[in-house]
Amino acid sequence: MSTGEHGANILSALITLRASQTLLLSKPTDGHWLGLRINEGILRISSIPQWDRPEMTLAMASSIEQGFFQYPDTATLQLEAITDACFRIEQTGREKVAAFDFLNEWMFQLHAIRHPIKAEDRLLKLFELLISRFGKRTSKGYLLEFMLSHSRIGEIIGATRSTVSRGISTLKRTKPIEIDELKHQLFMPGDHRAL
């Protein structure tokens, strides 16, 4: 990592991860905040499993969905490439960062997804969140150009992999979503709840 002219920002060399590769995020020095500067790709930020808790998805990031965050004191974080990704990791002092904590906002959104009682409702809320943050608007609806594994979706929404598979089948049958298995893409037709 290199230091800025006045020693305030520390920026890593360009990092490239292939889909499904992970990178352990070191804790920043002297209370610095971490920032992701993503050139391309989708990354998942998670805590690594510890004796008292499993691995947890904390956020997703891309070139249009990125920012600075305070590294949690009680966890060790890692990045996982959902798609091939190219990015830099930046450290900066708290005084240089706006009050918005990228990681905290995502954790709140993911926590809210877990509250509906029915798994299909939680699934739909997750797909709506991912499409609102990473989707592309088309003439017929919204396109999400990547899919998470059923076990990863289950971890996020608090359900088993088999429950996720059944829920996706139900959603496909009732038409709020379409999935192209070959391209690993999800499509949500129409103006679905004004995303």
C-alpha angles and dihedrals in degrees: 000000000000128000124232122244094272096034094250103114127044116197126189126222116265110288124204124196127181118223111292095014116127135210125198111231112223117221110259121248125254097001094304120161121237124232132190118218103191119191095181141347138039123280130193117212114208142162114246117241116272132184093268101039142027127240109291131198107231104173148342123228140191138159090283096036108052141108149136126303141178111249109239115247094219101048143057113225133211137184122227122193109231088183128009104295139193118192150136130233116223130194121201139165119265091244090064094053126081115239091262112109107201094199095047092052092051093047089054092050093048091047091053090054091063095061105078111093099224118071091221090058091050090048092051091048090052092050090048091051093048092046093047091052103034108011129110122227114234131182089265103038139293130330126204107196097203137046131209120224116264090245091053091048088050091053091052098046098035100249139113122263091249091051089052091050091051091045093051090049090052092048091048091049093049090045107235087121140026123198128202102205094190095054094034091232134139123211125196110195125222128353095324105199090324098287 
